[in-house]
Amino acid sequence: MKLVKAIIATTALLASFSAHAQKNLGLEASPNFRELGGIETTNGKTLKDHLIYRSGSFTSLPEEDKEKLAETGITTVIDFRSDYEIEREPDDIPTSLGAEWINSPIGNIDPKSMQQFMKVLTGPSFSTDQVDSLMIAANKGFVDNITDFKPLFDHLLEKDEVVLFHCSAGKDRTGFASSLILHTLGADWDTIMADYLRSNEAVGKIDHSKLKMYGIPEERAAYMMGVKAPYLEAAWDGIREKYGDVDTMLEEELGIGKKEKKQLRKKYLSKK
């Protein structure tokens, strides 16, 4: 299990090596930064703008990024990363934002297990099929730590604030959390998956010098830095296997039943 958790952190590590050439999603140093506002639901409504944001980490932000971040009005930052990840790359949130930072780690990622996976990643027999198998196992492993996502849902339900949640790359832990939020608010599966796959737009180019330092072949790292539909499908399949359906899990583990769903939809949805 520790190795599976380390896979998520290692892909995030690789993502932090990208050149971040794409700026269309908002921030140069955190290219997977985006909001959920504008996403449509099956009940004829859309998510309100500028209330829920998702991203990768915010490390060494240039001044231009800090100015853009300050303009969002974000009041709470929920960080899914482990102590080890945060120590490596602490968030560089501008003081002008005045946001509360909350550490809500998903699982427990430790240096030893990350080093173990790096050996697998750099091994001579490594293949893309292995990558897919490992990523599917890692995403299915979110089910074992499902209650770690409860602080996020508690905050969305109880606080009237602008929330940002993130991990390192903003694609695995954050992508799964986003899928649960969108389902709770009434989005269909195609819409949920489209949001998940949008992380592929933010991959950017690989920094060859840093990859060489870690002995990671370019094609392996590039492959791991993206997301695929089967990864998220595996996590949801894991929920169904354990709970029967996603709604049962939401109520039993995250405290989101019919009443809470109604409250969240009233709070975060608007008519088209």
N, C-alpha and C positions, 0 to 999 in steps of 0.2 A: 504493500500500500504506500509506503514512503517513497518508493521508486516512482509509482504512478503520480503522486503529488509533485515529485521533482520534475516530471516531464513538463507540467504546466509552467513551472517557474523557469525551466531552461528555455522553453520557447519564448517566454517573455524576455529572458536575457538576450536571446538572439535578436529579438525585435528592437531592443534598445540600441543595437548596433546599426540599424538602418540609417540611410542618409536623410530620411524625412524630406524628400523632394516635393511631395504633394502638400499643398497648402489649402486645398479646396475644402477641407473639413474643419478648418479653423486655426489651429495652432501649428507652428512650424516644428516645435520640439515635442509635441504630443499629437501626431497626425490623426490618431483615432478618436479625437475629441469630437463629440457631436451630441445633439439633444434628441430626445424622443418626440418632441413636439411636432405635430403635423402628421403623425402616423395615424392611419384610419383604422377604425374598429368595425366589427360586423353589425353594431347597433346604430350605424349611420352617424357616428360621431368621430371626432379626431382628438388626439392628445393635445392639450393646451401647450402653447409655446412657452419656452423659457422657464420650465419648472423642474424637469428631470433631465440631467445630463449624464453621459457615460464617456469614459476615456481610458487611456493608458496612464502611466505615471507622469508626474510633472517634475522633472529633474533638470536643473540648470536652464531654466527658461530665459530666453532673451527678453529684453525690455518690451519689445513689440508684443510678444505673447502674454506677458504679464498685464499689459494694458488691455488686451482683448479679453483676458480672463476676468479682469476686474469689472469689465462692462457687463458681464453675464448676470451679476447680482447673486451669484451662488453664496448661500449662507452656511451650507454644511457639506463637508467632503468626507465620504465614507471610503476608507482604504481597505481593500480586501487582502493586501499583501502580508506576508509573514515578517517577523522581526528581522530575519536575515536579509530579505529583499529590501526592506526599508533602510536598513543600515547601509546597504550598498548604494542605494539611490533614494535618498529622502526627498519627499515632495518639496518643491520650491514654490509654495503658494504665496502670492504677493500679500503683504500685510494690509494693503489698501482694500483687499477683498473682505477682510474681517470675518472670514469663514471659520466655523468650528471644524476641527479635524478629528475624525473618529476612526480609530483602528479597529477593524472588524475582520480579522484574518479568516480565510477559508482554508480549513485544514491546517496542517503543521508541516511546513517545508523546511528541511534542515540542510546545511551545507554538504553533509556526508552523502545523502541520497542524490543531491544534485551532481556531485562529483562522480557518483556511480553511473548516473545516466549519461554524463558527458563521455564516459569511457565507451558506452554503447554507441553513442552518436558518432564517435570518431573511429569506431572499429572497422576492420576491413570488410566485414560481411554485411554491413548495414544496408538496408534497402528501403525504398519508398513504401513497400508493403508493410515493413516493420513500423515505419513512422505512423501509418494509418492505424495499425493495430494498437500501438501504444497510445495514440491520441484518443482513440475510441475508448480504450480502457480508462484513460485519465478522466475523460468527460463523464463516463458512467460512474466514476468514483465520486463525483459531486454528490450523488445520492447518499453516500455514507456520511457526508458532512452537511446535509441539507439544513440542519438547524443553524448552521453558521450564517445563513442568509436571513435569519429572522430579524436581527437588528436593522437591516435595511428596510424591511417591510414595516416594522414597528415605527420607524422614523417617517416613512411615507404616510402611514395611517394617522399618527399622532401629532405630527408637526406641520405647521403651515410655513414651510420654508422652501427655498430653491436648493435641490439636492444634486450633488455629483457623486457617483460611485465609480470606483476604478480599481484595476489591478495593475500589473506592469505593462502588458501590451494592450490591454483593453479588449481582448478577443475571446478568452476562454472563460475565466471566472465571471468577468463582466458580461460577456455574451450570454452565458447561461442565466445570470441574474436578470438581464434585460428580457430574455425570453419569458421568464416567469412573470415579470411585471406586465409585459404586453398581453400575455394570456389572461391575467387577472383583470385587465382593463377591457378585454373583449376583442382583441385582435385575432384574426384567423392564422392558421399555420403558415400559409404562404407569406403573409406579412411578417410574421415572426422570423421566418427563415431569411427573408430578404434583408431584414435589419442585421441578423447574425452574419450573413455573408458580406455585408458591406465593409466589414473589417479588412477584407482583401484589397480594398481600394487604398488602404493606408500602409501597405507593407513597405513601399519605397525600395530603394536599392541597397544592396548589401555593402557594408564597409569591408573591403577585402583585407585590409591590413589587420583589423581586429579579429576577423575570422581566422586568419593565418596564425595569429598569436595563440589561439585556442586549438589549432589543428583541425578545424572544422571545414570540410569541403563545402564549397559554395552551394552546390546543388542540394545538399542535404539541409543546410540551414535555411535556404530560400523556401524549400518545401515545407519545413516545419513552421515557418512564420505565418503561413496562411491558415484559413479555416475551411472546412468542408462540411457539407450537409450531414454526412454520416456521423460526424463528431457530436453535433447537437442532438441528432436523432438518438444516439446511444444514451445520452443523459436522460432524455425523456422516456426511452424504453425502460431504462433502469427504474424510473419513478413508477411506471405502470406495473412493472414486475413486482415491486415491493408494496405499492399502495393500491393498485387497481386502476387508478386514474390520477391525473394531475390535481384535480380539484380536491380530492380526498387528502392528498399530501399537503396541499396548501392549508386546509383546515386543521389537520391533525398536528402538523409540525410548525407551521408558520403563523397559525392563528388567523387565517384569512378564510372565513366562511362567507355565506351569502350576505350577511349584514355588513361585514367589512368590505366586501367587493362593492357593494352599493355605495358605501361611503367613499371609497377610493375613486370610483367612476364619477361620482358627483364632484369630487375635488379636482380630478385631473383631466376630465373630458369636456369637450364643448361641441356644439352643433357645427356642422360644416358651414 
